[in-house]
């Protein structure tokens, strides 16, 4: 009985209908896996920086890119994070 069922399944998988039935999920799985891999490789990092600029060229004319404390400064220590911002000259 098991051999007969196995034979029918084997015959179906080797037939045209069986191959088409197997190709569709396989192609869909490969396409989905490729898309997820591309998204993981090409997506920006999860770390969101607050920097407005990285150099003076990133700022408008008459402004300079400077490192400032994004918070308050207590005893010479930044209570927050240091960020680059465009500051008017």
C-alpha positions as CSV (number, residue, x, y, z in Angstrom):
1,X,0.0,0.0,0.0
2,X,2.8,2.4,0.9
3,X,4.7,1.5,-2.2
4,X,1.7,2.1,-4.3
5,X,1.1,5.6,-2.8
6,X,4.8,6.4,-3.1
7,X,4.7,5.3,-6.7
8,X,1.7,7.6,-7.4
9,X,3.4,10.5,-5.7
10,X,6.6,9.9,-7.6
11,X,4.8,9.6,-10.9
12,X,2.9,12.9,-10.2
13,X,6.1,14.7,-9.3
14,X,7.8,13.5,-12.5
15,X,4.8,14.4,-14.7
16,X,4.2,17.9,-16.2
17,X,1.6,18.9,-13.6
18,X,3.9,17.9,-10.8
19,X,6.8,19.9,-12.1
20,X,4.7,23.0,-12.6
21,X,3.2,22.6,-9.2
22,X,6.7,22.4,-7.6
23,X,8.3,25.2,-9.7
24,X,5.8,27.9,-8.6
25,X,6.5,27.7,-4.8
26,X,10.2,27.2,-5.5
27,X,10.5,30.3,-7.7
28,X,8.4,32.3,-5.3
29,X,10.6,31.3,-2.4
30,X,13.8,32.1,-4.3
31,X,12.4,35.5,-5.4
32,X,11.3,36.3,-1.8
33,X,14.6,35.2,-0.4
34,X,16.5,37.3,-3.0
35,X,14.4,40.4,-2.2
36,X,15.0,40.0,1.6
37,X,18.7,39.6,1.0
38,X,18.8,42.6,-1.2
39,X,16.9,44.6,1.4
40,X,19.2,43.5,4.2
41,X,22.3,44.4,2.1
42,X,21.1,47.7,0.6
43,X,18.9,49.2,3.3
44,X,20.3,52.0,5.4
45,X,21.5,51.3,8.9
46,X,19.0,51.4,11.8
47,X,21.1,54.0,13.5
48,X,19.6,57.4,12.8
49,X,22.0,60.2,13.0
50,X,20.9,63.7,13.8
51,X,23.7,65.4,12.0
52,X,22.6,68.2,9.6
53,X,26.0,68.4,8.0
54,X,29.4,66.8,7.7
55,X,31.4,69.6,6.1
56,X,31.0,73.3,5.5
57,X,29.9,72.5,1.9
58,X,26.7,70.9,3.3
59,X,25.6,74.2,4.7
60,X,24.1,77.3,3.0
61,X,26.4,80.2,2.2
62,X,27.2,82.2,5.3
63,X,26.9,79.1,7.6
64,X,29.5,76.8,9.0
65,X,29.3,73.2,10.0
66,X,30.1,72.9,13.7
67,X,29.9,70.2,16.4
68,X,27.5,71.3,19.1
69,X,25.9,69.7,22.1
70,X,22.3,68.6,21.5
71,X,21.2,69.1,25.1
72,X,22.7,71.1,28.0
73,X,26.3,71.5,29.0
74,X,27.0,71.0,32.7
75,X,30.5,71.4,34.1
76,X,31.9,71.2,30.6
77,X,30.2,67.9,29.8
78,X,27.4,67.5,27.2
79,X,24.2,66.2,28.8
80,X,22.9,64.7,25.5
81,X,24.7,63.9,22.3
82,X,27.1,65.8,20.1
83,X,25.8,66.6,16.6
84,X,26.9,68.6,13.6
85,X,24.8,71.6,12.8
86,X,24.9,74.5,10.4
87,X,25.6,77.6,12.4
88,X,25.5,81.2,11.0
89,X,28.9,82.9,10.9
